[in-house]
């Protein structure tokens, strides 16, 4: 026996597909058995498994448990909750050797997928491709594993709340987006001082209010309106599985991931002077300059939660973050991306500060930038386009960083073009000091795309 997956579901950081089309129940069972076989070969005997609030998640979880048991792996089923709760279980439950989270993350409701760990490390890239090879060859371990239910919910919420260190009350609006953080958020705010106003805290896989992706400005309108209506200090939003955070200040302005990282890095560097702080290639130059100004060692790295976590472990960095809102604390915490935990740390910083988030944002150096631009490009073409652009730039003597795609520095600022590892899109961003400079960067980017027969995005 063997199993062939639709090749589009085996992604760089996780496995993800359209339920009933590219991802079916039999795929979930094969993923469980293949992952279980790899875990067993590595000496593992037990895996934790959790799932998000999507309508398909309980069915998929059942199939994965079956596959794991068929590979001889025992399973600890922690139930419904955010992805970081699964990471917490893997880090704290005795005898657990790895974990699988059933989640479609920020994708539409008809998607679902899997985020995995072996030991306390991410299972990604070559690991995922190897899982496909194991399934395709039918090289499966056999056995009769067992399963048991174990709730870590209360313990997880208590751990997230533990590091709150504010000294004054705040008024905060929270938008769970009907995602998997809802139940945990309800319990968390009960133990936090201040006034807390909750939106869309009921978990609902149809996402009736709006899609839970805080990188899309239109998904933050409800939060912005509520902050204005209530006179809140700021607002916080979460993605569908609770590993990404979005923030708006008291004026309703969005703080993007790199702006939020300036606030968090300043606090962490007080207790870790000179520490390495990691951010992804999409982050503003302002963040890297601010980290250096505050005495830290900025490190630019590749986009992707698994890649960032791996680099953090390698460098011993106490903090890392991405433009997408993945924030990783190793300072006092476990080094994985947890939006609820990042929110608690942010609350503590603001509630100890003489400045509001609005004032902090006002004093950040002003630059002009595009939002993250995403535009269609086929799976087979997107990486080829990056190589073509890179070759042309290098031939022209441009100043190029090729850590992840191409990030090009010019006298005006910088522009970035990279291939998404999770979707069939190219991602671009430009940043300059002046409107005229931004216009020139956009023109260069558009010219490079046209040279590879790709229609430029609408800037």
C-alpha positions as a Python dict, from the first residue, in 0.01 Angstrom:
ca = {
    (1, 'X'): (0, 0, 0),
    (2, 'X'): (102, 360, -65),
    (3, 'X'): (-57, 702, -99),
    (4, 'X'): (-6, 988, -344),
    (5, 'X'): (-86, 1344, -236),
    (6, 'X'): (-193, 1625, -463),
    (7, 'X'): (149, 1793, -512),
    (8, 'X'): (8, 2141, -440),
    (9, 'X'): (-61, 2063, -73),
    (10, 'X'): (298, 1988, 35),
    (11, 'X'): (413, 2343, 113),
    (12, 'X'): (733, 2489, 257),
    (13, 'X'): (611, 2550, 613),
    (14, 'X'): (312, 2319, 636),
    (15, 'X'): (61, 2108, 443),
    (16, 'X'): (-248, 2292, 318),
    (17, 'X'): (-525, 2227, 68),
    (18, 'X'): (-891, 2263, -29),
    (19, 'X'): (-1107, 2019, 168),
    (20, 'X'): (-1276, 1763, -55),
    (21, 'X'): (-1064, 1862, -356),
    (22, 'X'): (-688, 1869, -301),
    (23, 'X'): (-718, 1756, 64),
    (24, 'X'): (-939, 1461, 156),
    (25, 'X'): (-993, 1245, 463),
    (26, 'X'): (-776, 968, 320),
    (27, 'X'): (-495, 1224, 280),
    (28, 'X'): (-526, 1312, 648),
    (29, 'X'): (-499, 949, 750),
    (30, 'X'): (-192, 903, 526),
    (31, 'X'): (-35, 1219, 671),
    (32, 'X'): (-85, 1078, 1021),
    (33, 'X'): (65, 743, 928),
    (34, 'X'): (357, 893, 732),
    (35, 'X'): (441, 1148, 1001),
    (36, 'X'): (403, 875, 1264),
    (37, 'X'): (645, 654, 1073),
    (38, 'X'): (902, 935, 1057),
    (39, 'X'): (852, 1006, 1428),
    (40, 'X'): (893, 638, 1516),
    (41, 'X'): (1212, 615, 1311),
    (42, 'X'): (1347, 912, 1509),
    (43, 'X'): (1273, 726, 1832),
    (44, 'X'): (945, 901, 1912),
    (45, 'X'): (650, 721, 2064),
    (46, 'X'): (385, 986, 2134),
    (47, 'X'): (245, 1291, 1954),
    (48, 'X'): (7, 1565, 2065),
    (49, 'X'): (-267, 1676, 1829),
    (50, 'X'): (-496, 1979, 1832),
    (51, 'X'): (-737, 2144, 1589),
    (52, 'X'): (-880, 2485, 1503),
    (53, 'X'): (-1242, 2595, 1462),
    (54, 'X'): (-1290, 2507, 1097),
    (55, 'X'): (-1590, 2291, 1020),
    (56, 'X'): (-1370, 2021, 867),
    (57, 'X'): (-1116, 2010, 1150),
    (58, 'X'): (-1277, 1747, 1381),
    (59, 'X'): (-1316, 1504, 1090),
    (60, 'X'): (-957, 1556, 978),
    (61, 'X'): (-826, 1524, 1334),
    (62, 'X'): (-1001, 1186, 1368),
    (63, 'X'): (-834, 1060, 1050),
    (64, 'X'): (-488, 1182, 1157),
    (65, 'X'): (-523, 1008, 1495),
    (66, 'X'): (-612, 686, 1314),
    (67, 'X'): (-305, 715, 1091),
    (68, 'X'): (-78, 787, 1387),
    (69, 'X'): (-212, 488, 1578),
    (70, 'X'): (-161, 263, 1272),
    (71, 'X'): (207, 367, 1278),
    (72, 'X'): (226, 260, 1643),
    (73, 'X'): (226, 616, 1780),
    (74, 'X'): (31, 702, 2094),
    (75, 'X'): (-166, 1026, 2073),
    (76, 'X'): (-252, 1299, 2324),
    (77, 'X'): (-561, 1478, 2193),
    (78, 'X'): (-575, 1832, 2333),
    (79, 'X'): (-886, 1936, 2140),
    (80, 'X'): (-1001, 2271, 2004),
    (81, 'X'): (-776, 2574, 2047),
    (82, 'X'): (-516, 2800, 1886),
    (83, 'X'): (-201, 2663, 1724),
    (84, 'X'): (21, 2799, 2005),
    (85, 'X'): (-171, 2581, 2253),
    (86, 'X'): (-50, 2277, 2056),
    (87, 'X'): (305, 2413, 2064),
    (88, 'X'): (265, 2462, 2440),
    (89, 'X'): (155, 2100, 2484),
    (90, 'X'): (456, 1971, 2290),
    (91, 'X'): (686, 2182, 2508),
    (92, 'X'): (530, 2089, 2844),
    (93, 'X'): (340, 1757, 2845),
    (94, 'X'): (571, 1477, 2967),
    (95, 'X'): (640, 1202, 2716),
    (96, 'X'): (526, 1396, 2407),
    (97, 'X'): (777, 1367, 2121),
    (98, 'X'): (611, 1583, 1856),
    (99, 'X'): (284, 1737, 1748),
    (100, 'X'): (38, 1807, 1469),
    (101, 'X'): (-202, 2101, 1454),
    (102, 'X'): (-500, 2077, 1223),
    (103, 'X'): (-546, 2431, 1090),
    (104, 'X'): (-611, 2621, 772),
    (105, 'X'): (-450, 2926, 934),
    (106, 'X'): (-561, 3243, 750),
    (107, 'X'): (-689, 3066, 438),
    (108, 'X'): (-1058, 3070, 332),
    (109, 'X'): (-1306, 2844, 520),
    (110, 'X'): (-1290, 2564, 262),
    (111, 'X'): (-916, 2514, 326),
    (112, 'X'): (-749, 2314, 597),
    (113, 'X'): (-401, 2192, 674),
    (114, 'X'): (-134, 2074, 916),
    (115, 'X'): (147, 2243, 1111),
    (116, 'X'): (390, 1991, 1258),
    (117, 'X'): (676, 1953, 1504),
    (118, 'X'): (922, 1677, 1581),
    (119, 'X'): (1059, 1724, 1928),
    (120, 'X'): (1037, 2096, 1993),
    (121, 'X'): (1149, 2183, 1638),
    (122, 'X'): (944, 2274, 1333),
    (123, 'X'): (879, 2003, 1075),
    (124, 'X'): (904, 2184, 742),
    (125, 'X'): (1073, 2212, 402),
    (126, 'X'): (1261, 1890, 327),
    (127, 'X'): (1079, 1717, 614),
    (128, 'X'): (744, 1773, 443),
    (129, 'X'): (878, 1660, 106),
    (130, 'X'): (1017, 1348, 276),
    (131, 'X'): (672, 1282, 424),
    (132, 'X'): (537, 1275, 70),
    (133, 'X'): (807, 1025, -31),
    (134, 'X'): (725, 801, 267),
    (135, 'X'): (356, 801, 173),
    (136, 'X'): (430, 743, -195),
    (137, 'X'): (651, 443, -122),
    (138, 'X'): (424, 301, 147),
    (139, 'X'): (729, 278, 375),
    (140, 'X'): (511, 295, 684),
    (141, 'X'): (571, 175, 1036),
    (142, 'X'): (302, -54, 1173),
    (143, 'X'): (168, -90, 1523),
    (144, 'X'): (-130, -32, 1749),
    (145, 'X'): (-99, 305, 1916),
    (146, 'X'): (-350, 434, 2166),
    (147, 'X'): (-499, 777, 2229),
    (148, 'X'): (-617, 978, 2527),
    (149, 'X'): (-774, 1318, 2574),
    (150, 'X'): (-586, 1574, 2780),
    (151, 'X'): (-694, 1935, 2825),
    (152, 'X'): (-408, 2184, 2857),
    (153, 'X'): (-644, 2478, 2802),
    (154, 'X'): (-647, 2621, 3156),
    (155, 'X'): (-275, 2567, 3200),
    (156, 'X'): (-201, 2735, 2865),
    (157, 'X'): (-414, 3042, 2942),
    (158, 'X'): (-251, 3074, 3284),
    (159, 'X'): (96, 3053, 3130),
    (160, 'X'): (14, 3321, 2873),
    (161, 'X'): (-119, 3552, 3146),
    (162, 'X'): (175, 3487, 3380),
    (163, 'X'): (416, 3734, 3221),
    (164, 'X'): (183, 4034, 3229),
    (165, 'X'): (371, 4307, 3416),
    (166, 'X'): (171, 4627, 3368),
    (167, 'X'): (124, 4886, 3641),
    (168, 'X'): (-184, 5074, 3519),
    (169, 'X'): (-520, 4986, 3370),
    (170, 'X'): (-587, 5006, 2997),
    (171, 'X'): (-896, 4989, 2781),
    (172, 'X'): (-841, 4740, 2499),
    (173, 'X'): (-1063, 4609, 2218),
    (174, 'X'): (-994, 4253, 2104),
    (175, 'X'): (-1112, 4092, 1778),
    (176, 'X'): (-1077, 3713, 1767),
    (177, 'X'): (-1229, 3705, 1417),
    (178, 'X'): (-1434, 3395, 1512),
    (179, 'X'): (-1104, 3207, 1500),
    (180, 'X'): (-948, 2951, 1731),
    (181, 'X'): (-832, 3205, 1992),
    (182, 'X'): (-1189, 3287, 2095),
    (183, 'X'): (-1232, 3062, 2400),
    (184, 'X'): (-879, 3127, 2528),
    (185, 'X'): (-924, 3503, 2484),
    (186, 'X'): (-1245, 3500, 2690),
    (187, 'X'): (-1063, 3334, 2981),
    (188, 'X'): (-745, 3540, 2940),
    (189, 'X'): (-909, 3881, 2978),
    (190, 'X'): (-1081, 3765, 3300),
    (191, 'X'): (-740, 3765, 3472),
    (192, 'X'): (-598, 4081, 3311),
    (193, 'X'): (-658, 4418, 3479),
    (194, 'X'): (-827, 4696, 3288),
    (195, 'X'): (-1131, 4709, 3060),
    (196, 'X'): (-1157, 4457, 2779),
    (197, 'X'): (-1410, 4467, 2496),
    (198, 'X'): (-1438, 4150, 2289),
    (199, 'X'): (-1546, 4118, 1926),
    (200, 'X'): (-1623, 3793, 1741),
    (201, 'X'): (-1500, 3577, 2028),
    (202, 'X'): (-1735, 3289, 1943),
    (203, 'X'): (-1544, 3030, 1740),
    (204, 'X'): (-1719, 2979, 1406),
    (205, 'X'): (-1553, 2812, 1107),
    (206, 'X'): (-1772, 3013, 867),
    (207, 'X'): (-1601, 3337, 986),
    (208, 'X'): (-1927, 3536, 961),
    (209, 'X'): (-1792, 3879, 1066),
    (210, 'X'): (-1487, 3899, 839),
    (211, 'X'): (-1197, 3684, 734),
    (212, 'X'): (-945, 3639, 1019),
    (213, 'X'): (-632, 3780, 856),
    (214, 'X'): (-503, 4095, 1030),
    (215, 'X'): (-259, 4176, 747),
    (216, 'X'): (-556, 4278, 530),
    (217, 'X'): (-666, 4631, 629),
    (218, 'X'): (-1033, 4571, 548),
    (219, 'X'): (-1042, 4295, 811),
    (220, 'X'): (-952, 4554, 1077),
    (221, 'X'): (-1232, 4803, 1005),
    (222, 'X'): (-1464, 4661, 1273),
    (223, 'X'): (-1182, 4680, 1528),
    (224, 'X'): (-1091, 5037, 1428),
    (225, 'X'): (-1454, 5147, 1457),
    (226, 'X'): (-1487, 4994, 1804),
    (227, 'X'): (-1163, 5155, 1927),
    (228, 'X'): (-1296, 5494, 1811),
    (229, 'X'): (-1644, 5435, 1957),
    (230, 'X'): (-1517, 5331, 2301),
    (231, 'X'): (-1213, 5558, 2326),
    (232, 'X'): (-991, 5254, 2379),
    (233, 'X'): (-615, 5282, 2416),
    (234, 'X'): (-567, 5041, 2126),
    (235, 'X'): (-706, 4729, 1958),
    (236, 'X'): (-573, 4380, 1896),
    (237, 'X'): (-678, 4127, 1630),
    (238, 'X'): (-583, 3765, 1565),
    (239, 'X'): (-567, 3539, 1263),
    (240, 'X'): (-764, 3217, 1233),
    (241, 'X'): (-534, 2998, 1443),
    (242, 'X'): (-386, 3250, 1684),
    (243, 'X'): (-22, 3262, 1580),
    (244, 'X'): (-41, 3610, 1419),
    (245, 'X'): (-134, 3943, 1574),
    (246, 'X'): (-266, 4270, 1434),
    (247, 'X'): (-266, 4600, 1627),
    (248, 'X'): (-433, 4940, 1579),
    (249, 'X'): (-349, 5244, 1791),
    (250, 'X'): (-589, 5481, 1967),
    (251, 'X'): (-639, 5674, 1643),
    (252, 'X'): (-726, 5352, 1460),
    (253, 'X'): (-400, 5346, 1264),
    (254, 'X'): (-257, 5003, 1188),
    (255, 'X'): (76, 4914, 1346),
    (256, 'X'): (234, 4672, 1101),
    (257, 'X'): (450, 4386, 1224),
    (258, 'X'): (775, 4580, 1189),
    (259, 'X'): (637, 4882, 1381),
    (260, 'X'): (513, 4655, 1658),
    (261, 'X'): (857, 4493, 1670),
    (262, 'X'): (1020, 4830, 1746),
    (263, 'X'): (810, 4853, 2065),
    (264, 'X'): (877, 4493, 2167),
    (265, 'X'): (1249, 4506, 2083),
    (266, 'X'): (1305, 4818, 2291),
    (267, 'X'): (1165, 4639, 2596),
    (268, 'X'): (1353, 4312, 2539),
    (269, 'X'): (1684, 4489, 2482),
    (270, 'X'): (1661, 4647, 2829),
    (271, 'X'): (1716, 4303, 2982),
    (272, 'X'): (1916, 4153, 2691),
    (273, 'X'): (2154, 4433, 2586),
    (274, 'X'): (2332, 4363, 2259),
    (275, 'X'): (2103, 4070, 2176),
    (276, 'X'): (2026, 3955, 1823),
    (277, 'X'): (1676, 4055, 1711),
    (278, 'X'): (1548, 3884, 1395),
    (279, 'X'): (1302, 4019, 1138),
    (280, 'X'): (1207, 3903, 792),
    (281, 'X'): (1305, 4053, 457),
    (282, 'X'): (972, 4235, 423),
    (283, 'X'): (1037, 4450, 731),
    (284, 'X'): (1107, 4822, 706),
    (285, 'X'): (1463, 4948, 721),
    (286, 'X'): (1337, 5160, 1012),
    (287, 'X'): (1312, 4845, 1227),
    (288, 'X'): (1669, 4735, 1155),
    (289, 'X'): (1798, 5089, 1217),
    (290, 'X'): (1601, 5120, 1542),
    (291, 'X'): (1728, 4786, 1674),
    (292, 'X'): (2085, 4899, 1608),
    (293, 'X'): (2018, 5241, 1764),
    (294, 'X'): (1887, 5071, 2079),
    (295, 'X'): (2203, 4861, 2106),
    (296, 'X'): (2074, 4537, 1954),
    (297, 'X'): (2212, 4331, 1667),
    (298, 'X'): (1954, 4330, 1385),
    (299, 'X'): (1943, 4018, 1168),
    (300, 'X'): (1744, 4003, 844),
    (301, 'X'): (1615, 3655, 764),
    (302, 'X'): (1384, 3463, 535),
    (303, 'X'): (1007, 3494, 568),
    (304, 'X'): (828, 3194, 720),
    (305, 'X'): (741, 3096, 1076),
    (306, 'X'): (936, 2769, 1063),
    (307, 'X'): (1243, 2937, 914),
    (308, 'X'): (1240, 3215, 1174),
    (309, 'X'): (1198, 2972, 1467),
    (310, 'X'): (1488, 2765, 1341),
    (311, 'X'): (1710, 3075, 1307),
    (312, 'X'): (1614, 3189, 1658),
    (313, 'X'): (1724, 2859, 1807),
    (314, 'X'): (2047, 2874, 1608),
    (315, 'X'): (2137, 3231, 1716),
    (316, 'X'): (1988, 3240, 2065),
    (317, 'X'): (1783, 3548, 1973),
    (318, 'X'): (1531, 3642, 2246),
    (319, 'X'): (1285, 3799, 1999),
    (320, 'X'): (1190, 3774, 1633),
    (321, 'X'): (904, 3895, 1419),
    (322, 'X'): (757, 3909, 1073),
    (323, 'X'): (558, 4170, 883),
    (324, 'X'): (272, 3919, 878),
    (325, 'X'): (235, 3947, 1257),
    (326, 'X'): (412, 3628, 1363),
    (327, 'X'): (592, 3736, 1684),
    (328, 'X'): (832, 3494, 1853),
    (329, 'X'): (940, 3538, 2215),
    (330, 'X'): (1221, 3327, 2355),
    (331, 'X'): (1261, 3585, 2632),
    (332, 'X'): (1069, 3426, 2926),
    (333, 'X'): (882, 3201, 2678),
    (334, 'X'): (940, 2908, 2442),
    (335, 'X'): (1053, 3070, 2115),
    (336, 'X'): (741, 3000, 1910),
    (337, 'X'): (487, 3239, 1759),
    (338, 'X'): (197, 3302, 1996),
    (339, 'X'): (-27, 3602, 1929),
    (340, 'X'): (-203, 3587, 2267),
    (341, 'X'): (134, 3589, 2443),
    (342, 'X'): (264, 3873, 2224),
    (343, 'X'): (-51, 4068, 2314),
    (344, 'X'): (9, 4017, 2686),
    (345, 'X'): (368, 4137, 2654),
    (346, 'X'): (252, 4441, 2456),
    (347, 'X'): (-11, 4524, 2719),
    (348, 'X'): (254, 4503, 2989),
    (349, 'X'): (489, 4737, 2802),
    (350, 'X'): (221, 4998, 2740),
    (351, 'X'): (85, 4970, 3095),
    (352, 'X'): (435, 5043, 3234),
    (353, 'X'): (514, 5325, 2995),
    (354, 'X'): (458, 5700, 3017),
    (355, 'X'): (383, 5687, 2644),
    (356, 'X'): (77, 5553, 2465),
    (357, 'X'): (108, 5330, 2158),
    (358, 'X'): (-19, 5629, 1959),
    (359, 'X'): (271, 5844, 2084),
    (360, 'X'): (525, 5571, 2011),
    (361, 'X'): (394, 5538, 1656),
    (362, 'X'): (408, 5916, 1612),
    (363, 'X'): (778, 5930, 1699),
    (364, 'X'): (889, 5651, 1465),
    (365, 'X'): (1091, 5780, 1166),
    (366, 'X'): (860, 5855, 876),
    (367, 'X'): (900, 5656, 557),
    (368, 'X'): (668, 5596, 265),
    (369, 'X'): (595, 5240, 170),
    (370, 'X'): (353, 5024, -17),
    (371, 'X'): (157, 4760, 172),
    (372, 'X'): (253, 4401, 107),
    (373, 'X'): (152, 4351, -257),
    (374, 'X'): (43, 4000, -356),
    (375, 'X'): (-37, 3910, -716),
    (376, 'X'): (-98, 3582, -900),
    (377, 'X'): (185, 3371, -1041),
    (378, 'X'): (165, 2997, -1094),
    (379, 'X'): (342, 2749, -865),
    (380, 'X'): (561, 2639, -1155),
    (381, 'X'): (653, 2994, -1261),
    (382, 'X'): (694, 3198, -941),
    (383, 'X'): (1044, 3081, -843),
    (384, 'X'): (1163, 3105, -1205),
    (385, 'X'): (1058, 3471, -1213),
    (386, 'X'): (1268, 3546, -903),
    (387, 'X'): (1575, 3382, -1061),
    (388, 'X'): (1527, 3581, -1383),
    (389, 'X'): (1494, 3911, -1195),
    (390, 'X'): (1795, 3829, -977),
    (391, 'X'): (2011, 3749, -1282),
    (392, 'X'): (1917, 4076, -1454),
    (393, 'X'): (1984, 4282, -1140),
    (394, 'X'): (2321, 4122, -1073),
    (395, 'X'): (2422, 4171, -1435),
    (396, 'X'): (2334, 4540, -1398),
    (397, 'X'): (2544, 4571, -1080),
    (398, 'X'): (2249, 4640, -848),
    (399, 'X'): (2288, 4612, -469),
    (400, 'X'): (2091, 4291, -407),
    (401, 'X'): (2025, 4079, -98),
    (402, 'X'): (1912, 3731, -202),
    (403, 'X'): (1831, 3591, 146),
    (404, 'X'): (1470, 3543, 35),
    (405, 'X'): (1380, 3653, -317),
    (406, 'X'): (1550, 3982, -408),
    (407, 'X'): (1568, 4289, -182),
    (408, 'X'): (1726, 4575, -373),
    (409, 'X'): (1878, 4885, -210),
    (410, 'X'): (1893, 5211, -404),
    (411, 'X'): (1954, 5575, -314),
    (412, 'X'): (1577, 5615, -281),
    (413, 'X'): (1520, 5321, -44),
    (414, 'X'): (1452, 4955, -119),
    (415, 'X'): (1217, 4722, -299),
    (416, 'X'): (1149, 4352, -254),
    (417, 'X'): (1020, 4074, -476),
    (418, 'X'): (984, 3718, -344),
    (419, 'X'): (783, 3405, -419),
    (420, 'X'): (530, 3303, -155),
    (421, 'X'): (598, 2958, -11),
    (422, 'X'): (232, 2906, 78),
    (423, 'X'): (34, 3040, -219),
    (424, 'X'): (66, 3072, -597),
    (425, 'X'): (157, 3441, -573),
    (426, 'X'): (452, 3677, -590),
    (427, 'X'): (497, 3924, -305),
    (428, 'X'): (639, 4274, -345),
    (429, 'X'): (702, 4578, -127),
    (430, 'X'): (870, 4918, -178),
    (431, 'X'): (990, 5174, 77),
    (432, 'X'): (1136, 5521, 20),
    (433, 'X'): (1196, 5850, 197),
    (434, 'X'): (1001, 6060, -55),
    (435, 'X'): (699, 6026, -284),
    (436, 'X'): (921, 6077, -587),
    (437, 'X'): (1158, 5806, -465),
    (438, 'X'): (872, 5566, -405),
    (439, 'X'): (751, 5630, -757),
    (440, 'X'): (1095, 5545, -897),
    (441, 'X'): (1111, 5220, -695),
    (442, 'X'): (766, 5116, -818),
    (443, 'X'): (872, 5186, -1175),
    (444, 'X'): (1185, 4970, -1141),
    (445, 'X'): (982, 4685, -991),
    (446, 'X'): (718, 4711, -1265),
    (447, 'X'): (990, 4710, -1532),
    (448, 'X'): (1145, 4391, -1390),
    (449, 'X'): (808, 4215, -1374),
    (450, 'X'): (723, 4311, -1732),
    (451, 'X'): (1062, 4176, -1844),
    (452, 'X'): (949, 3838, -1711),
    (453, 'X'): (603, 3872, -1873),
    (454, 'X'): (429, 3931, -1538),
    (455, 'X'): (167, 4205, -1512),
    (456, 'X'): (269, 4448, -1234),
    (457, 'X'): (31, 4491, -938),
    (458, 'X'): (-189, 4797, -904),
    (459, 'X'): (23, 5011, -673),
}
